[in-house]
């Protein structure tokens, strides 16, 4: 199941927590107060929204809630790229992928890696009985 999409502010907070987990609201608030002028209450709201969406988890450690990522970074990136591509091109990822490949100046090594990725995807589909 795909997680709900993220706004820019949510993504910034999530990335910060990923890099500093487990993080207390006060630590996150201090960083964003200095860098973006955001209040602690705003950060608490954003972090709780991320927790309800499944992007963060929280545990009480030494009397304080500490937040950690609820998803691996690779899964987050995959979800964000899929969400972006779907918003830009509709339900199909093919136009976005085709655009990126056509626009890129791929080296021979990158082209081989791309071909290997396609072979791997085909193999996974066959194993799953979808090919």
PyMOL commands that set and color helices and strands:
alter all, ss='L'
color gray80, all
select helices_A, chain A and resi 8-20+25-36+40-53+73-89+94-103+108-128
alter helices_A, ss='H'
color red, helices_A
select strands_A, chain A and resi 23-24+56-61+64-69
alter strands_A, ss='S'
color yellow, strands_A
deselect
rebuild
show_as cartoon
